[in-house]
Amino acid sequence: MTQTAHGVEFTQHLSETPKSAEERAAILANPGFGDYFTDHTAIVDYSVDAAGNGGWHDARVEPYGPISLDPSAAVLHYGQEIFEGLKAYRHADGSIWTFRAEANAARLNKSARRLALPELPEEYFLGAIRELVAADKGWVPSGDGEALYLRPFMIATEAFLGVRAAREVSFRVIASPAGNYFGGELKPVSIWISREYARAGRGGTGAAKCGGNYAASLIAQQEAEAHGCKQVLFLDQFNDNAVEELGGMNVFFVMKDGSLVTPALSGTILEGITRMSVIQVARDMGREVTERKITLDEWREGVASGEIAEVFACGTAAVITPIGVLKDATEFIGSEDATAGETTLAIRAQLLGIQTGTVEDTHGWLTRLA
Ligand SMILES: Cc1ncc(COP(=O)(O)O)c(C=O)c1O
């Protein structure tokens, strides 16, 4: 069957062995994060010849399953890979919506430019999401804080060991039902300071969402977990220990006058869609928001003096999570007994309300998928 989405044709080969309604219900009763996948995947392939003739083709939905790759595929050797993360939310009337998917499509293309991958026309990105969610609607959970996490990604599939940008590429979307990222109730998390490792450097790929950045962050994340912390904070050690971001989230400070501060985009941090939405939502609430350099010294001194009233992390997976403690072997900022701050909770409620359809979407951020 062929369908039209955003003017792009997607061929549909639906699974003959989808999970039964009972199996799906058992998974949705406790989805966790990233553990289970839906019955289908959306795919668009790309190929060009040496002269650059060709492009995107064969948009389709297929049963979810392993990818067959030549052992010399460029992605396996040179890490030419990028990805995105966004969610589909079920509203109270059963309809399914996504949040700022156009921003994810734009960010994917920014990452593509940095990793010398081909840009994907927005209609393919949005079409793939729409077609996949249409095929797997029954997988969108409806519980509090739950959603269907969508993972678009692009890999260099060309079988060739020379070091150059691949001429064969595949764009795919998979989906995974998701509960609360950190599990349980909204408790402030402890964060570990990475002193030894950076995830990005000037001129590097920090502003792109590519697998290599995450591979580079894992050793620091392991160190964090070994010290009872949920995430790791990366600093710019060559720039007065300027705060950059966490392994998978951006950071905000709520000052005692009610204004917000977040690290300015420096080329080494990822521009989160949640970050840009928090900035807008906070301004809509009458708050002043400043993007500027903020150092570890300012964090320490601000918490001690009361100038910094609340700190929170934000990203698609965890939405908004209060930070209670920031520490390493020599530093302990905050308190183990911290509770979620009022401003953190208010911004979280507003953002989640827009995403889940209980607060008016005045910016046109939602798109109906099904
Ligand atoms: C390194 C990093 N920073 C920030 C974010 C937050 O981005 P977003 O709000 O678009 O999920 C993410 C999550 O994708 C991330 O991996």
The ligand as an SDF file (V2000), in Angstrom:
LIG
                    3D

 16 16  0  0  0  0  0  0  0  0999 V2000
   23.9730   16.3860   24.9040 C   0  0  0  0  0  0  0  0  0  0  0  0
   22.5390   16.7880   24.9590 C   0  0  0  0  0  0  0  0  0  0  0  0
   22.2360   18.0510   25.3400 N   0  0  0  0  0  0  0  0  0  0  0  0
   20.9670   18.4770   25.3850 C   0  0  0  0  0  0  0  0  0  0  0  0
   19.9130   17.6480   25.0480 C   0  0  0  0  0  0  0  0  0  0  0  0
   18.5130   18.1680   25.0860 C   0  0  0  0  0  0  0  0  0  0  0  0
   17.9930   18.2890   23.7960 O   0  0  0  0  0  0  0  0  0  0  0  0
   16.4390   18.1920   23.5320 P   0  0  0  0  0  0  0  0  0  0  0  0
   15.7930   19.1500   24.4480 O   0  0  0  0  0  0  0  0  0  0  0  0
   16.2630   18.5510   22.1050 O   0  0  0  0  0  0  0  0  0  0  0  0
   16.0440   16.7870   23.8350 O   0  0  0  0  0  0  0  0  0  0  0  0
   20.1740   16.3390   24.6630 C   0  0  0  0  0  0  0  0  0  0  0  0
   19.0780   15.4320   24.3360 C   0  0  0  0  0  0  0  0  0  0  0  0
   18.8030   15.1850   23.2370 O   0  0  0  0  0  0  0  0  0  0  0  0
   21.5100   15.9050   24.6020 C   0  0  0  0  0  0  0  0  0  0  0  0
   21.7960   14.6530   24.2240 O   0  0  0  0  0  0  0  0  0  0  0  0
  1  2  1  0
  2  3  1  0
  2 15  2  0
  3  4  2  0
  4  5  1  0
  5  6  1  0
  5 12  2  0
  6  7  1  0
  7  8  1  0
  8  9  2  0
  8 10  1  0
  8 11  1  0
 12 13  1  0
 12 15  1  0
 13 14  2  0
 15 16  1  0
M  END
$$$$
